[in-house]
Amino acid sequence: MPLTQQVARDVVHSLILHDGIIQHHKESFDKFIIDSICHVIEENSLIVLECENMRHIIKIKNVKIERCKIKEDDGSNRELWPRECIFRKQTYASAVYGDIVHNEEYKRSTDKGVVWDLVRQTVCHEVLLCEIPVMLRSIACYTRHEPEYRDQNSPYDFGGNFIINGAEKVLVPQE
């Protein structure tokens, strides 16, 4: 069957109705949040400092991403929703936490060469490493499975955007 304008329109219309025009962006962001970010941080976190007979080794482990929350004035934490970020001029972001392991080692010489002995190990649990903006309707967003969560001004908003300092931002893919 030849590709006519009508066939092309039908294909595009079907794609938009079935998956949405930005579904691949959300899937890519989900993969980044689920697999990539924790792996990248853990794989690239090794810091080794050597001075004279001491060596300090710092490593980040057990990286996890928490869903968007806000700390209230009374110290309590609660869910933070995208629309509230727009009103408060805040960024809709998730906190990234990790355990920081600090090893202090002492160098000593033996008949077989240099040996590093562990002197002390300090572990700081659940340290805030950074915050990462969350794509609306992604796996890290509270609105992912909320079909009734629609803005009255944009009823066809399917997500795929970010809220940065209260303003909606979109990544534009380029080849």
C-alpha positions in Angstrom: 0.0 0.0 0.0 1.5 3.4 -1.0 2.1 5.9 1.7 -0.4 8.7 1.3 -1.1 11.7 3.4 -4.1 10.1 4.9 -2.2 6.9 5.8 0.5 9.1 7.4 -2.1 11.0 9.4 -3.7 7.8 10.6 -0.4 6.4 11.7 0.5 9.6 13.6 -2.9 9.8 15.1 -2.8 6.2 16.2 0.7 6.7 17.8 -0.5 9.8 19.7 -3.6 8.0 21.0 -1.8 4.8 21.9 1.5 5.8 23.4 1.4 9.6 23.5 3.8 11.7 21.7 6.2 11.9 24.6 6.0 8.4 25.9 9.6 7.5 24.8 10.9 10.5 26.7 9.2 9.3 29.9 10.5 5.8 29.4 14.0 7.1 28.9 13.8 9.1 32.1 12.4 6.1 34.0 15.4 4.0 32.9 17.7 6.8 33.9 16.1 7.0 37.4 15.8 3.2 38.0 19.1 2.0 36.6 21.5 4.6 35.5 21.8 7.4 38.1 22.5 5.1 41.1 25.0 3.0 39.0 26.8 6.1 37.7 27.2 7.7 41.2 28.4 4.4 42.7 30.8 3.6 39.9 32.4 7.1 39.8 32.5 7.9 43.6 35.9 6.5 44.5 38.2 9.2 45.9 41.7 8.2 47.1 43.9 10.7 48.9 47.5 9.8 49.9 49.8 11.8 52.0 53.0 10.3 53.5 52.0 7.2 55.4 48.3 7.7 55.4 45.6 7.0 52.8 42.0 8.1 52.8 39.5 6.2 50.7 36.0 7.6 50.2 33.3 5.7 48.5 29.6 6.2 48.0 27.4 3.1 48.3 23.7 2.3 48.6 22.5 5.2 46.5 18.7 5.7 46.5 16.3 8.2 45.2 13.4 9.4 47.3 10.2 10.8 45.9 9.5 14.5 46.0 8.9 15.8 49.5 8.8 19.1 51.3 9.9 19.8 54.8 7.3 21.9 56.7 8.1 24.6 59.3 7.2 22.1 62.1 9.9 19.7 60.8 7.5 17.2 59.3 7.9 15.9 55.7 5.1 15.4 53.3 4.5 14.7 49.6 5.2 17.6 47.2 3.0 17.7 44.1 3.9 19.4 40.8 1.1 22.0 40.9 2.3 23.1 44.4 5.8 23.7 43.0 4.4 26.0 40.4 2.5 28.0 43.0 5.5 28.1 45.4 8.1 28.8 42.6 10.0 25.7 43.6 11.7 22.9 41.6 9.9 19.6 41.5 12.9 17.4 42.5 13.7 14.2 44.2 16.5 13.8 46.8 19.3 11.4 46.1 20.8 9.8 49.2 23.8 7.5 49.7 26.0 6.0 52.4 29.5 7.5 52.5 32.2 5.2 53.6 35.5 6.7 54.7 38.5 4.3 55.3 41.7 5.6 56.9 44.7 3.3 56.1 48.2 3.4 57.4 51.2 2.3 55.2 53.8 0.0 56.5 56.7 -1.8 54.8 57.2 -5.5 55.1 59.5 -8.0 53.5 57.0 -8.5 50.7 56.5 -4.8 50.0 54.1 -2.1 51.1 51.0 -3.1 53.0 48.0 -0.8 53.8 46.4 -1.5 57.2 42.9 -0.3 57.9 43.0 2.0 60.9 39.4 3.3 61.0 36.3 3.0 58.9 33.5 5.6 59.2 30.1 5.2 57.6 27.7 8.1 57.3 24.3 6.7 56.4 21.7 8.4 54.1 23.7 11.5 53.3 21.9 13.9 50.9 24.1 13.9 47.7 22.0 16.0 45.4 18.5 16.7 44.1 17.4 15.8 40.6 14.5 17.4 38.8 11.7 14.9 38.2 9.9 14.6 34.9 6.2 14.9 35.3 4.3 11.6 34.9 7.6 9.6 35.2 8.1 6.8 37.6 9.4 9.2 40.2 6.3 11.5 40.0 3.2 11.3 42.1 1.0 12.0 39.1 2.2 8.9 37.1 -1.0 6.9 37.9 -3.4 9.8 38.5 -5.6 10.1 35.5 -7.8 12.7 37.3 -4.7 14.9 37.9 -5.2 17.3 35.0 -4.6 21.0 34.9 -7.7 22.8 33.9 -5.6 25.1 31.6 -4.0 22.1 29.8 -6.3 19.1 29.8 -4.1 17.3 27.2 -0.9 17.5 29.3 0.6 14.0 29.3 3.7 15.0 31.2 7.3 14.8 30.0 8.1 18.2 31.3 9.9 19.5 34.4 9.1 22.2 36.9 12.2 24.4 37.6 11.8 27.3 40.0 8.0 27.2 39.4 8.3 27.4 35.6 7.5 24.5 33.3 10.5 23.4 31.2 10.8 20.9 28.3 13.8 19.2 26.9 13.9 19.5 23.1 15.6 16.4 21.5 18.0 17.1 18.7 19.7 14.9 16.2 
